[in-house]
Amino acid sequence: MVILIWALLLWIGVFALIKWLEVRSEERISRWLDSRNISLYLGYVSWTTTRYDAALSNISHKYRRWWDIWFSLGVTFGLVGLIFSVILLVGNFGITFAHVWMALTTGNGSSLQGARTTTQMSGLGATDLGAAQPHRHQLLSADLEYHSRELQDLDPPPQDGFTDHYVNIEFADTVQRAEETMKLAGQDIGKSTGFLTPLLPGINLPKSQLGYILFALLVSALFHELGHALAAGTEELRLNGVGGFLALIFPGAYVQIDGIDQLTPWRQLKVYCAGAWHNVAVSISCVIAIAFLPITLFPFYSYHHGAVVTGVPDNSPLQHHISPGDVITAINQKPIHDYVAFHVALQELQNDDHRQSFGFCFSKQFLKSNARAPLECCGLGTTSEDGYQCFSDLEENQRTRVCVQPGAASQQEYCTKATGCNSQKNLVNTTDCFFPVLPDGQQLHNVSVFNARKSYAHRHVIFQGTPETLRTSVMLSNYLPRGNFLLQNFPSLYELTVELDLPRKLDRLFQYTFSVSLCLAILNMAPVFFLDGEASAILFVRIFRPRMADWMQQKLKTGMLIGGTVLLAGNIVLSLAVLRL
């Protein structure tokens, strides 16, 4: 909402300045705008040109036979889109109304949790908004504020200087508790979302995603109007101009066509349905582009060779242990081929019984040189003030405990309960498998990493914490930039290339364009005033019932349009009401 307010204030300032200059210049600015077919109003500017009319007509005439088949298929989709749009609006209205009603009458929007349905609108997932409990939100807000203060008071762990890194979890555990609280808030809000949710910048649309949405809107609008223009040319209709507009911050396009009412209902439908049909084509093209993105980027990026670290969030417990350009190749010796496998592996760890999966081999000589008495760190806590960690040789009964520095422990051989350590018990320097004593829910994760900037040197980062904390501690991609020249001679530029993560941005852009274009294709066929469905609905009636009296057609058209418009408006009002609850 802040973005919209700033945009409105900017519009007011620019509009006032132009009007002031117009008065001072004796309306020369108005004449200049009119000569270039530019219309300017408060919050709205449009531009119209006839420069492309001839080119569009030539394209439609040159391949007229193929265009005729293409736009005939579009009419078929138009009928399907018309029916589906009504079903979608009715279903969304019913679900959203039920959620709002239950929230208002019971003060609890969670009673219909099982009926919750969402529509994904981006690569980031569904935007879930709904009716939530006001008192619970106050508690959640207070909890979030408390955890935010905790995060500000804690400093990131210093780099320990070892080839193998052991990341302590006191900091990570605080991050995890804050993340769980935010997740709880998101679930509480998300329980009352229907099929459709209006996207409002700054409210339920993150500012970082606004550019993707605006680009997707622009592309969808351009191809939508291109469909109308080409279909009109195929049907020998005259174009009076094409143009674009900017309403507040949202872009759009339009075409001006003459004589469409003189065509038969079928030929009119080919023109009216062409826009939505082209939006379907855009959505299909986006799916193909996403599927072939690894092949397209093959000359510039290697793919599927591990989870590539593109960034480490501020205050992440891994901030001083993993850098952009590092590649995660395994977690607890389970191979990781891409970031999907990374999340799957962590989900499997999250679902197990939280018992420690591996430990370290401590010899008697090592314990003599590095261990302290267990009372120093194995009392009320598991870590002493000077960083010593509590270890036990058997996790079940915790028979023997010692205190060891995590950095020193990480230099020892890894072991599991199944394999133990590779030493003989009868030797003088007996080696036993020791496991860290961790708080409930925490685990030790052996993250295998290699660094392409240092001759692909491998190392291990020992991460203590929950799988969810590890998941949110790094930003990952499947793409690693190619080019040894850039890597060896300009390492900073190489790291910047990794952090930009262009493939991920392209993927997200295609996903947004797919969602926006498909949504525009379906909703634009709804029987609503000022949409393509306004004319298409009655034209389909005339095709299927050609003998219906004109007065009956007019009444039916009026009823359908009023009903469809009220239904769409009701969906918008209820969705906005959900945002307020």
Order of alpha helices (4+ residues) and beta strands (2+ residues): alpha-alpha-beta-beta-alpha-alpha-alpha-beta-alpha-alpha-beta-beta-alpha-alpha-alpha-beta-beta-beta-alpha-beta-alpha-beta-beta-alpha-beta-beta-beta-beta-alpha-beta-alpha-alpha-alpha-alpha-alpha
